[in-house]
Amino acid sequence: MSGSVVRPTGKTGRLLAANAWLVYLFFYAPIVVLVIYSFSDSRNVGVWGGFTLDWYEDFGNSRQAKGALTNSLKVAVASTVVAVVLGTMSALAIERYRFRGRAFFDALLYLPVIVPDVTMAVMLLLFFAEAASLFGFSKGFATITLSHIAFSISFVSIVVRARISGMSEQLEEAAMDLYATRRQAFRYVTLPAIMPGITGGALLAFTLSLDDVVITEFVTGPGWTTLPVFVFGLIRKGVTPLINAISVIMLIASMGLVALSLLAERARGDRGSEA
Amino acid sequence: MATTVETIAEAVTPEFEHSNERLRRRRGALLALPAYLYLIIFFVIPFGIVVVYSFATRTRFGTDLSGWNLNSYRRLGDDLVRDVLFRSAWLALLTTVVCLVLAYPFSYYMATRSERTRNLMLVFVMIPFWTNFLVRTYAWRVILGTDGPYSQLTSAVGLGSGRLLFTQVAVVLGLVYGFLPFMILPLYASIERVDPRLLEASRDLYATGFGTFRRILLPLSMPGVIAGSILVFVPSLGAYVTPSILGGAKTTLLGSYIVTQFLSARDFPFGAALSFVLMIVMLSATLIYFRKGGRTL
């Protein structure tokens, strides 16, 4: 099967192919370099000094790093669970129902996606500062999780909406014509059909939470840090081989999530072709 | 319970259509409510607080919210501040152009491959997109560092020990690296939708390859160009991680400048005013995009 746009040939074609390889080299060479140097037995992060696993051992021995990793996972799990529920509900509401304030809600849902994270960080910093002066609480797990939910809802909602809009409402109507209650129709028809969207949205929310540096740095309190904020702090103090090792661990986590999301995508594609 | 009552009502009431519509509206609103409230509390109100702060006065002990004034906005015209604003706009623009130049031929090439190849190429664009941004930026720090791979390469080809780290070039490189997928994905989506028969017709009518590109392909893929440019320009302008890892003294972007106001200068009103400016830039960019016929981001 050929592509949809005219396939260039000759010199132009070769130039285009070269550019594509260059882009991929650009994408992947730095990642490969980082992985290689994380095994380098040298204090200088960019110099090869023979093979070692010392830096990974350092990570294993660093109570701070492991604590930060645990914190990251806690925040990511908690914020993903809440964001998936709220995001899916909002997606169903917008795609399936008309109600007052729908247009404003629709626009509001897009904003956290396009707003630069620095702006969002400033907004939440000032918000929690004001809220703390009113109610008095300390910043840490709760403030970080609440902030991550604030941007994750939108991403989940967009991914789930894409799935719902591709699905016919007649499916649920048919179920109810066959005497399914509304709840049964949702449980046995709607939910399974939109599940790949929900999985995709959850993986995206989880990834975004694990990746976030800027917003977390603004809303965290003393003594509470996530892995990316911990690493970012280390980098600013001066690069060490330990950072290389932690980076590779974070890289592996990212790759695992990509693999999962590709599987979710495949499930989505299969269902699409059945319908 | 409610469902049973409703089912019976549907069966016996002649005006069930009407009441059903009201029920549906209420159900929709109830479904939307939790997320709606959440975003009002954690997005709309915080945004309002930023606006209020931008009119406040900085005092020795913090921020005085009582006397409203425009001092923070007036400071945007100061020479020093204007330099930062222009420089960040310039660096963000440069990043956008470099991304566009790399991504356009790439996306076109991808759109002309077989479906299998296309999907595979897409996956390998998505992987960096999903990979931790901090880690990807840090990788350049390792490459460009003292005696690192880059300087070894430059001295090997006889250019002396090259130093890029902490320069504007390093920051633009890091930003391009970070945001290139944001350019490729919308560009590919819009190029792929162009009807190939239009390009063939153009060639049949003796247009040159470049002529076909300039007068047919480029105008038809404009929504992708605009979407990609916005998705690269706005986060570049607001960048903070990249300049603080790869940049130096002359590489402050609006994002890192805002962070400085909050985390070191403790000048909340001025920082809030700068954030407001960034928000306005973002909103205008989005409006332009929707005006130009884009539908989804």
Interface residues (C-beta under 8 A of the other chain):
Chain A: M1 S2 G3 S4 V5 V6 R7 P8 T12 L15 L16 A17 N19 A20 L22 V23 Y24 F26 F27 Y28 P30 I31 V33 L34 Y37 N44 V45 G46 V47 V85 L86 G87 M89 S90 L92 A93 I94 R96 Y97 R98 F99 R100 G101 R102 F105 L108 L109 Y110 L111 P112 V113 I114 V115 P116 D117 V118 T119 A121 V122 M123 L124 L125 L126 F127 E130 L146 S147 I149 A150 I153 S157 T181 R182 R183 T207 L210 D211 V213 V214 E217 F218 P228 V231 F232 I235 R236 V239 I243 N244 S247 M250 L251 A253 S254 M255 L257 V258 S261 L262
Chain B: T3 T4 E6 T7 R24 R25 R26 R27 G28 A29 L31 A32 P34 A35 Y36 Y38 L39 F42 F43 V44 I45 P46 F47 I49 V50 Y53 L102 A103 P105 F106 Y108 Y109 M110 A111 T112 R113 S114 E115 R118 M121 V123 F124 V125 M126 I127 P128 W130 T131 N132 F133 L134 V135 R136 Y138 A139 W140 R141 V142 I143 G145 T146 D147 G148 P149 Y177 L180 I184 I191 E192 R193 V194 P196 L199 E200 R203 G209 L217 V234 P235 L237 G238 A239 Y240 V241 S244 I245 G255 I258 V259 F262 L263 F268 G271 A272 S275 L278 M279 M282 T286 L297
